Amino acid sequence: MFNFLQIHRPIDAIYSETIFTILGFKINNSTIFTIFILFLFISLCFFVIKNFKLKANKTQIFIEIIYELIENLIFQITGSKSQTKLILPFIGSLFLFISASNLLGNVPGLTNITFDGKAILRTPTADFSTTFSLAIVFIIAIQLVSIKDFGIFGYIGKFIKIKELYNGFRKSFKDGLFSIIDFFIGFLDIISELAKVISLSLRLFGNIYAGIVLTSVIFTGMAYILPSVWLGMGLLFALVQAVVFSSLITAYYVLAVKLKSKDDI
C-alpha cells in the first residue's frame, strides 16, 4: 500500500570503491571527491580571494565572516593570540575541508553519479582512510611541535618519568610510592596519544557514514515527508562535526605545547 512512498536506493558500502588506476595506484571515489573539493578551493582563491578589495562586496564579507568565526573558535580554545595566528592556517584549512566534504556530500544526486556501476564521488569523510589520514597527520604534527617546545628529552620525559621517580624516592618513601604511580601513568599517556588517532578518525567517519545510511533509510521509507527536514539536519550536523574535529585537534595542540606568558593573551 505504501509502495508509492518508496525510493529504492542501495545503502552505500562501508568502504570506498576503486574507479580506475594510474601507474598502478588505485584512484577511489573518495579520492576523486577530495580532488574535486581541492579544485573548488583553488578556484575560490584564484578567482575570488585574489580580487579582494578595500570596499568589500557581499561575497568578500561572507568569506571574512567565516574567517573571523574560525579565528574566534581557535582563540577560545588557545586563549593566545600568537598561538591562534600560528595554527590558524592549519586548523582553518582542516575545518574548511571537513565542512566542504560534509556539506557537498549532502547535495542531492551528487554522490549518485555512477560510472561502470560505481559511484564516481563518495564523501571523503565517509571513508575511514580519509579520516584516519587526517587524524594521524595532525597528531604527528602536534607531537613534532611538542618536541620542538620541550626538546627530545623533555618530550620523552612527559611519558617516561624516570627523573620524577628518582626525585620522589630522594624526598621520602611516601613520595616515592606516588612517583611510581606517576611513572605508570606516563605509559598510559603513551597509549592515550595513540588512541587519539583512532578516536578522532572513528568519530568523524562513524558519524558521517551513519548519517549517509540513515538518509538512505529515511528517504526510502518516507520519501515525500522528511527529506527537506532531514537534509536541513544533515547540513547542521555536517558543520557540527567539522567544529568538533577541529576543536579537538586545537585542544590537543594546546595540551602538547608550553604555556605562553599572560602578556600574549
DOKOL-231277 format. One record per residue (C-alpha): residue number from 1; residue in three letters; x, y, z. Coordinates in Angstrom, 1 decimal. Each point is the difference from the previous one (the first is absolute). Example, Ala and Ser with C-alpha at 12.3 -4.5 7.8 and 13.67 -1.06 7.14 Angstrom:
<sites>
nr|rest|x|y|z
1|Ala|12.3|-4.5|7.8
2|Ser|1.4|3.4|-0.7
</sites>
This chain:
<sites>
nr|rest|x|y|z
1|Met|0.0|0.0|0.0
2|Phe|2.9|2.4|0.7
3|Asn|2.1|-1.0|-3.0
4|Phe|-0.7|3.4|-1.6
5|Leu|1.9|1.6|2.9
6|Gln|3.2|-2.1|-0.5
7|Ile|3.1|0.8|-2.0
8|His|2.2|-3.1|-0.3
9|Arg|3.6|1.0|0.5
10|Pro|2.8|-2.3|1.1
11|Ile|1.8|1.0|3.2
12|Asp|3.6|1.2|-0.6
13|Ala|2.7|-2.6|0.8
14|Ile|2.1|0.6|3.0
15|Tyr|3.2|0.2|-2.2
16|Ser|0.8|2.2|-3.0
17|Glu|0.1|-1.5|-3.4
18|Thr|2.9|0.2|-2.6
19|Ile|-1.1|1.8|-3.1
20|Phe|3.2|-0.3|-2.0
21|Thr|3.8|-0.4|0.4
22|Ile|2.9|2.3|-1.0
23|Leu|3.4|-1.7|-0.2
24|Gly|-1.1|-2.7|2.4
25|Phe|-1.5|2.5|2.5
26|Lys|-3.7|-0.5|0.8
27|Ile|-2.2|3.1|-0.3
28|Asn|-3.0|-0.5|2.2
29|Asn|-3.3|2.0|-0.2
30|Ser|0.8|1.7|3.3
31|Thr|3.4|1.1|-1.5
32|Ile|-1.8|1.5|-3.0
33|Phe|-2.3|1.9|2.3
34|Thr|2.9|1.3|2.0
35|Ile|1.7|1.3|-3.2
36|Phe|-3.3|1.6|-1.0
37|Ile|-0.1|1.8|3.3
38|Leu|3.6|1.1|-0.2
39|Phe|-0.7|1.3|-3.6
40|Leu|-3.0|2.1|1.4
41|Phe|2.3|1.5|2.7
42|Ile|2.7|0.8|-2.5
43|Ser|-2.6|1.6|-2.3
44|Leu|-1.3|2.0|2.9
45|Cys|3.4|1.3|0.9
46|Phe|0.9|0.8|-3.6
47|Phe|-3.2|1.7|-1.2
48|Val|-1.5|1.4|3.2
49|Ile|2.5|0.5|2.9
50|Lys|2.7|1.3|-2.4
51|Asn|-2.3|2.8|-1.0
52|Phe|-0.9|1.2|3.5
53|Lys|-0.4|3.8|0.3
54|Leu|-0.1|2.5|2.7
55|Lys|-3.7|0.6|-0.7
56|Ala|-1.3|-3.5|0.5
57|Asn|-2.9|-1.5|-1.9
58|Lys|-2.4|-2.6|1.4
59|Thr|2.1|-2.9|-1.0
60|Gln|3.1|1.5|1.7
61|Ile|-2.0|0.9|3.1
62|Phe|-1.3|-3.6|0.2
63|Ile|3.6|-1.5|-0.3
64|Glu|1.3|2.5|2.6
65|Ile|-2.8|-1.0|2.4
66|Ile|1.0|-3.7|-0.3
67|Tyr|3.6|0.9|0.5
68|Glu|-0.8|1.9|3.2
69|Leu|-2.2|-2.8|1.3
70|Ile|2.8|-2.5|-0.4
71|Glu|2.5|2.3|1.6
72|Asn|-2.3|0.7|3.0
73|Leu|-0.6|-3.8|0.4
74|Ile|3.8|-0.7|0.1
75|Phe|0.6|3.0|2.4
76|Gln|-2.7|-1.2|2.4
77|Ile|2.0|-3.3|0.3
78|Thr|3.6|1.3|0.0
79|Gly|-0.6|3.3|1.9
80|Ser|3.1|1.3|-1.8
81|Lys|0.1|2.4|-3.0
82|Ser|3.4|-1.1|-1.1
83|Gln|-0.9|-3.7|0.2
84|Thr|-3.3|0.6|-1.8
85|Lys|1.9|1.9|-2.8
86|Leu|2.5|-2.9|-0.2
87|Ile|-2.4|-2.9|-0.4
88|Leu|-2.9|1.9|-1.8
89|Pro|1.1|-1.0|-3.5
90|Phe|0.2|-3.7|0.9
91|Ile|-3.1|-0.3|2.2
92|Gly|-1.9|2.4|-2.3
93|Ser|0.9|-2.2|-3.1
94|Leu|-1.1|-3.1|1.9
95|Phe|-3.3|1.5|1.1
96|Leu|-0.8|1.2|-3.6
97|Phe|0.9|-3.3|-1.6
98|Ile|-2.2|-2.0|2.5
99|Ser|-2.8|2.5|-0.4
100|Ala|0.1|0.0|-3.8
101|Ser|0.3|-3.8|0.0
102|Asn|-3.0|-0.5|2.3
103|Leu|-2.2|2.7|-1.6
104|Leu|0.7|-1.0|-3.6
105|Gly|-0.8|-3.6|1.0
106|Asn|-3.5|1.2|0.8
107|Val|-0.6|1.5|-3.5
108|Pro|-2.8|-2.2|-1.5
109|Gly|1.2|-2.2|-2.9
110|Leu|3.7|1.0|0.2
111|Thr|1.1|-3.3|1.5
112|Asn|-2.5|-2.0|-2.2
113|Ile|2.0|0.7|-3.3
114|Thr|1.3|-3.4|-1.1
115|Phe|2.5|-1.4|-2.4
116|Asp|0.1|-3.7|-0.8
117|Gly|-2.5|-0.6|2.8
118|Lys|2.1|1.8|2.6
119|Ala|-0.5|3.4|1.6
120|Ile|2.6|2.4|-1.3
121|Leu|-0.2|2.2|3.1
122|Arg|-0.1|-1.1|3.6
123|Thr|0.1|2.4|3.0
124|Pro|3.7|0.0|1.1
125|Thr|-0.9|0.1|3.7
126|Ala|-2.2|-3.1|-0.5
127|Asp|3.2|-1.9|-1.0
128|Phe|2.0|-1.1|3.1
129|Ser|3.3|0.2|-1.9
130|Thr|-0.6|3.8|-0.4
131|Thr|-0.9|0.7|3.6
132|Phe|2.8|-2.3|1.2
133|Ser|2.5|1.9|-2.2
134|Leu|-1.2|3.4|1.3
135|Ala|0.2|-1.2|3.6
136|Ile|3.4|-1.6|-0.2
137|Val|1.6|3.0|-1.9
138|Phe|-1.2|2.6|2.5
139|Ile|0.8|-2.1|3.0
140|Ile|3.6|-0.6|-1.3
141|Ala|0.3|3.7|-0.7
142|Ile|-1.1|0.8|3.6
143|Gln|2.7|-2.5|1.3
144|Leu|2.7|1.7|-2.1
145|Val|-1.1|3.4|1.3
146|Ser|0.2|-1.3|3.5
147|Ile|3.5|-1.4|-0.6
148|Lys|1.0|3.4|-1.3
149|Asp|-1.3|1.7|3.1
150|Phe|1.2|-2.4|2.7
151|Gly|3.0|-1.5|-1.8
152|Ile|0.4|-3.7|-0.7
153|Phe|0.9|-1.0|3.6
154|Gly|-2.7|2.3|1.5
155|Tyr|-2.6|-1.5|-2.4
156|Ile|1.0|-3.6|0.9
157|Gly|0.0|1.1|3.7
158|Lys|-3.7|0.8|-0.2
159|Phe|-0.7|-3.7|-0.6
160|Ile|3.0|-1.8|1.6
161|Lys|0.3|1.7|3.4
162|Ile|3.3|-1.4|1.2
163|Lys|1.1|3.4|1.4
164|Glu|-3.2|0.4|2.1
165|Leu|0.4|-3.6|1.2
166|Tyr|3.6|0.7|1.2
167|Asn|-0.9|3.4|1.6
168|Gly|-3.0|-1.6|1.7
169|Phe|2.0|-2.6|1.9
170|Arg|2.6|2.6|0.9
171|Lys|-2.6|2.0|1.8
172|Ser|-1.8|-2.8|1.9
173|Phe|-1.3|-3.5|-0.3
174|Lys|-3.5|1.3|-0.3
175|Asp|0.9|2.4|-2.8
176|Gly|1.8|-2.9|-1.7
177|Leu|-3.2|-2.1|0.0
178|Phe|-1.9|2.8|-1.6
179|Ser|2.7|0.4|-2.5
180|Ile|-0.4|-3.7|-1.0
181|Ile|-3.6|0.7|-0.7
182|Asp|0.9|3.0|-2.1
183|Phe|2.6|-2.2|-1.8
184|Phe|-2.6|-2.5|-1.1
185|Ile|-2.5|2.8|-0.9
186|Gly|2.6|1.2|-2.4
187|Phe|-0.3|-3.2|-2.0
188|Leu|-3.7|0.4|0.0
189|Asp|0.5|3.4|-1.5
190|Ile|1.9|-1.6|-2.9
191|Ile|-3.0|-2.2|-0.6
192|Ser|-2.2|3.1|0.2
193|Glu|2.0|1.7|-2.7
194|Leu|-0.4|-3.0|-2.3
195|Ala|-3.7|-0.3|0.9
196|Lys|-0.6|3.6|-1.2
197|Val|0.6|-1.0|-3.6
198|Ile|-2.5|-2.8|0.2
199|Ser|-2.5|2.1|2.0
200|Leu|0.1|3.0|-2.3
201|Ser|-0.2|-2.1|-3.2
202|Leu|-2.7|-2.3|1.1
203|Arg|-2.1|2.8|1.5
204|Leu|-0.1|2.0|-3.2
205|Phe|-0.3|-3.0|-2.4
206|Gly|-2.7|-1.7|2.2
207|Asn|-2.1|3.0|0.3
208|Ile|0.1|0.9|-3.7
209|Tyr|-0.4|-3.5|-1.3
210|Ala|-2.9|-0.6|2.4
211|Gly|-1.6|3.2|-1.3
212|Ile|0.2|-1.4|-3.6
213|Val|-1.6|-3.3|1.0
214|Leu|-2.8|1.7|2.0
215|Thr|-0.6|2.3|-3.0
216|Ser|-0.4|-3.0|-2.3
217|Val|-2.4|-1.7|2.4
218|Ile|-2.1|3.1|0.7
219|Phe|-0.1|1.1|-3.7
220|Thr|-1.2|-3.5|-0.9
221|Gly|-2.7|-0.3|2.6
222|Met|-1.3|3.6|0.0
223|Ala|1.2|1.5|-3.2
224|Tyr|-2.6|2.7|-0.1
225|Ile|-0.3|0.9|3.7
226|Leu|3.4|0.4|1.6
227|Pro|2.7|0.7|-2.7
228|Ser|0.1|3.8|0.5
229|Val|0.0|-0.2|3.8
230|Trp|2.7|-2.7|0.0
231|Leu|2.1|1.9|-2.5
232|Gly|-0.1|3.1|2.2
233|Met|1.1|-2.1|3.0
234|Gly|2.7|-1.5|-2.2
235|Leu|1.4|3.4|-0.9
236|Leu|0.1|1.0|3.7
237|Phe|1.5|-3.3|1.0
238|Ala|2.7|0.4|-2.8
239|Leu|1.2|3.3|1.5
240|Val|-0.2|-1.4|3.6
241|Gln|2.3|-2.9|-0.9
242|Ala|2.5|2.5|-1.6
243|Val|-0.1|2.1|3.2
244|Val|0.5|-3.0|2.3
245|Phe|2.9|-1.5|-2.0
246|Ser|1.8|3.4|-0.4
247|Ser|-0.6|0.9|3.7
248|Leu|1.4|-3.3|1.2
249|Ile|3.2|0.4|-2.1
250|Thr|0.4|3.5|1.3
251|Ala|-0.5|-1.2|3.6
252|Tyr|2.6|-2.8|-0.5
253|Tyr|2.4|2.6|-1.3
254|Val|-0.5|2.3|3.0
255|Leu|0.7|-2.9|2.3
256|Ala|3.1|-1.0|-1.9
257|Val|1.8|3.4|0.0
258|Lys|1.5|2.1|2.7
259|Leu|-2.3|2.6|1.7
260|Lys|0.7|3.5|-1.2
261|Ser|0.2|3.1|2.1
262|Lys|-3.1|1.9|0.9
263|Asp|1.2|3.0|-2.0
264|Asp|-0.8|-2.0|-3.1
265|Ile|-3.7|-0.4|1.0
</sites>
